[in-house]
Amino acid sequence: MDFTITQYKNLLQSIQGQRYTFQTYQDFIENPAEKPIVLRHDVDALPENSLRFARIQASMGIVGTYYFRIIPQSFDDSIIKEIAGLGHEIGYHYETMDTCKGDVDKAYEEFCENLETFNKIVSVKTITMHGSPLSGFDNRDIWKKYDYRKLGIIAEPYFDLNFNEVFYITDTGRRWDGHLFNIRDKATKENPLTNPQFLNLRFHSTSDMINGFQNGLFPNKVMLNFHPQRWSDKPFPWLKELLWQNTKNQGKRLLLFIRKNKN
């Protein structure tokens, strides 16, 4: 069975065996290690799952970055405080172009208000957009008019991560090769991926990932993106997520087909 807590621990152990330096995204931006790996977590829902991830990492001497949305199913100030207290970075998983229906000025105003809410709990230095596949808006478009650096933010992965130097891989779609279903969680036209080595490097399951690390197939700079709500050892939540994600994947594939034909 994939996407279990047991497999997650096995993956972390396989990474440790390759002597990577675990860094938060902020640390990577400010002082990158020689062989860094960034564990990014998009906390879309079930924040208690992210807390479990954070505790496991802390017990292994590992740090990561956790991006929370400001919605009831993600934002939990007590969990945010505990994760930060374990030495992990907290960031803002923003989606204000969606919530403001494409009004960029209102989106920026709401972003600033939400960022202030975070900063009252813990200092936020990096952000990343939330991409809803059903939305007609791209949350990154807010930065076509405004500059997040003026708010004290030092980095946003889709703009500030060099996808040709850092191998980026995500469990979007509940698989590690979800590019067939991935609508927004990937390199952009402004920050394209052209590295042929990375384009040809594919893994499907977590077991494939583990074998890849153990056999030295991964580059020296890596960012892994997890969605902790997808990972569980409990049979019913695990099966529910599997069935729901498979349904979503087919919907995403149809959306991509429709949008491609429109273009």
N, C-alpha and C positions, 0 to 999 in steps of 0.2 A: 504493500500500500504506500502510495506517495502522499506528500503533503501532510505528514504526521509529525508530531513533536519529536519522535524518535529519529525520523529521517532528517529533521532540522538539526538535531544535535550531531548526527553523523556528518552532515555537511560542514558544520563549524569545525569539527575535529579534522576533517580532510583539509580544510583551509589552513588550520594551525600547523599541520604537518608540512606545509610548503613554506613556512617561515615568512608569511606576509605580516606587515605591520597594520593592525586594525586602527583606522582613524575615523573620527567623525568627519562629516563633510566640511565643517568649518575648519578643523585642523588641517585637512587636506588642502584646502584653499590657501591657508595662511602659512603652512609649513609642511609641504608634502614629503612623505618618507620616500626612501629609495625604492621600496617594493610595497606600495600601499594597497589596502583594500578598504572600501567604504561600504558598510552595511546600512542601506537606506530602507526605511520602513514607512509606507504610506498607510496611516491609520484611518482607513475609510469608515470602519465600523468595529464593534466589539473591542474597545480599548483594553479590556482585561486580557485579551490575547496578546496584545503588544507588551503589556506589563510582564506577562509570562516570558516572552522573548527576551525582554530587557533583563529579567532576573537570571535567566539561563546564561546570557552573555556575561553578565557581571560575575557569575560564579566561575566562569572560564577565563576571566581577565580580559574580556573583549568589550569594546565600545561600539556604539552605533548611533545613527541619527533617526529620530522619529518625527514625522510630519503629521500634525493633527489638523483636521478640519474643524471649523466652528459650527458644528451641528450637534444635536443631542446624542446621536449614535456614535460620535467620535470624541467630542471634547469632554474631558473629565479632569477638572483641575487637580484632584487628589492623585490621580494616576499620573498626570503630567509631572507633578512635584516629585513623586516617588521615582519615576524613570530618570528625571534630571538628577535626583539625589544619588542614583546608582552610577553617575558619571557619564551618562549619555547626553547627546545634544537633542534639543527640542526645536522644531521648526514649524512653520505655518504652511499648511496645505490649502492654498487659496483657490477660490472658485467664484469670485465676485462678478465676473462678466456674465456668468450663468445666473446668479441670484439677482443681478440688476438688469437682466435681459438685454445685454449688449450696450447699455449706456455707460460709456467709458468713464465719464466724470463721476457718476454715482458709484461705479465700481471702485474707483480709486478712493473715494471718500469712505466707503464701507471697508475697503482693505485697511486703510489707516486706523479706523476704529477697532477693527479686529486685531490688528497688530498690537495696538495699545493694550487690549485685553490680555494677549499673550505676555507682553512685557511686564505686566503687573505680577505675573507668576514666575516667569523665567525669561532671561534675555534671549531674544531670537535674532540670529545673525544670518540664517539662510532660509530660503523659502523654496517651494516647488508647487507648480500648478496641479490642480485636480482636473482630470479629463473625463467628463461624462460623455459616453458614446452617443447618447440620444440628444445631446445639446447641439444647437447650431452655432454656438459661440466657442471661441478658443480663449481660455482664460489668460493666456500669454499676451493677447492683443492689448491688454491694459498698458503694457510697457512700450507700445508704439508711440504713446503720448507722454507717459510719465517715466520716472527713473527711480527704481527701488533703492538705488545706492544713496539717494538723498534721504532715505528713511533709516539709514544705518544698516541696511541689508548688504552683505558682501557678495552673495552669490545665489544664483538660481540655476540648477543643473542644465536645463534646456538651453540656456544662454552661455553659461560659464564652464561647462564641462566639455573638454575637447574629446569628442567621440572617436577621434582617430588616434588618440594617445591612451585613453582610458576605455577599456572594454566594458560596455554597459549591457547588463542583461537583467531582465525582469520576469517575475512569475505572473505577469498579466495574462489572463486567460486560464489561470491555474495550470500552466505549463511553461517551460522555459524557452520554447520556440514559438511563442504566441504572436509572432509577427504577422501571421495570416489574418489574425483577428484584431490586431492592435491598431486603434485609430489615431491616438495622439501620443502615447507613451513611447516616443522614439525620437531619433534625431530630426531636426527641422531643416527647412530650406536655408535658414539663416545660419545654422550650425550643422552642416551635413556630415554624414558618415561616408567616407570614400576609401578607408583602409581595407584593401582586399583580404588581409588576414582576418580581420574582424567580421567582414561580410560572409566569409566562408566558415566561421566558427559557430557551430550550432549544437545545442543540447536540448533534449526533449524532457526527460524526467530528472528528478533530483538525484537518482542513482547515476544518470549520465553525468551530472554535474560533479558528483563525488568522484567518479572514475576520472573525469577530466582533471580535477585538481590533483589526484593521486598520481596521475601520469604526466603531470607537468604541462598540460595542454593550454592552461590559462596564461595570458600575458602577465607582465609584472605590475600593471596598474588596472584595477578592477573596481567597478561599482555594481553591487548586487541590490536589486530592488525587491523587497518583500511586501506582501499584503497579509499581515498576520491573521486576519479574520478567516483566511483560507486554510489555515493549518490547525489540525485538531487530532487528538487521539480518541475522542469520543465518537462512537459509530454513527449516531443520528446526525450530529452537526457535520461530520465529515461527509456523509452521503448526501445530505441536503446541499452542501456547498458544491459537491461534484455535479449533481444534477442541474442545479441552477446555473453554474458556470458553463456547462456544456450547452445549455439553452442560450445563454448570453453570447457565446462564441458564434453560434450559427446566426444570431441576429446581427452581430458585428460584421460577419462575413457578407451578409446581404447588404448592410449599409455601405460597406466599402465598395461592393459591386455597383450599387446604384450611384454613388458619388463619382466613381471612376467613369461610368458611362455618361454622366452629366457633363463631366469635364471634357 
